[in-house]
Amino acid sequence: MQITDSLYSRTEDALDTIRPYLATDGGNVKIVEITDEGILHLELLGSCGTCPMSAMTMKAGIEEAVRRLVPEIHQIQAVKG
């Protein structure tokens, strides 16, 4: 898969749909990398990085938003910054 500006931009747009919810709890998310295999590596920022509910946030919020708007992304992983 070729990583294009459009793919990156659409992924940012998808994350922007969930960012207001993360921000209410003092968190955010940053794209670290999108691999050629369609794996999105994200860094959870602020309170999201240490929250015990971050795994649920990834599954129920972030993954859902990204997969709905960017079907080329096949897997999403949180990475340490």
C-alpha positions in Angstrom: 0.0 0.0 0.0 1.3 3.4 -0.9 1.1 6.0 1.9 -0.2 9.1 0.3 -0.9 12.6 1.6 -4.6 11.8 1.1 -4.4 8.6 3.3 -2.6 10.6 6.0 -5.1 13.5 5.7 -8.1 11.2 5.8 -6.7 9.4 8.9 -6.2 12.8 10.6 -9.8 13.7 9.7 -11.0 10.5 11.2 -9.0 11.1 14.4 -10.4 14.7 14.5 -13.9 13.2 14.9 -12.8 11.5 18.2 -10.4 14.2 19.5 -13.0 16.4 21.2 -14.0 13.4 23.4 -10.4 12.7 24.2 -9.8 16.3 25.0 -12.6 16.4 27.6 -10.6 14.1 29.7 -7.2 15.8 29.0 -6.1 13.4 26.2 -5.2 13.4 22.6 -3.8 11.1 19.9 -1.0 11.5 17.4 -0.2 9.5 14.2 3.3 8.0 14.6 3.3 6.0 11.4 1.2 4.3 8.8 3.0 1.3 7.4 2.8 -0.1 3.9 0.8 -3.0 5.4 -2.0 -0.7 6.5 -1.0 -0.6 10.2 -1.6 2.7 11.9 0.7 3.4 14.9 -0.7 5.9 17.3 0.7 7.6 20.4 -1.8 8.3 23.1 -1.1 11.7 24.6 -1.9 13.4 27.9 -4.2 11.5 30.2 -4.9 8.9 27.5 -1.4 7.7 27.8 -1.9 6.6 31.4 -5.6 6.0 31.6 -6.6 2.5 32.6 -9.5 2.7 30.1 -7.3 3.6 27.1 -7.6 0.1 25.7 -11.4 0.5 25.6 -11.0 4.0 24.1 -8.8 2.5 21.3 -11.4 -0.2 20.5 -14.7 1.6 20.9 -13.7 5.1 19.8 -10.5 5.5 17.9 -10.6 2.2 15.9 -14.2 2.6 15.0 -13.7 6.2 13.7 -10.7 5.3 11.7 -12.0 2.1 10.2 -15.3 3.8 9.2 -13.5 6.6 7.3 -10.3 5.0 6.2 -10.9 1.4 5.2 -7.3 1.0 4.0 -6.2 0.9 7.6 -6.3 -2.8 8.6 -4.9 -2.6 12.2 -4.4 0.1 14.8 -1.7 -0.1 17.5 -0.8 2.2 20.3 2.9 2.8 20.7 4.9 4.5 23.4 6.3 7.9 22.4 
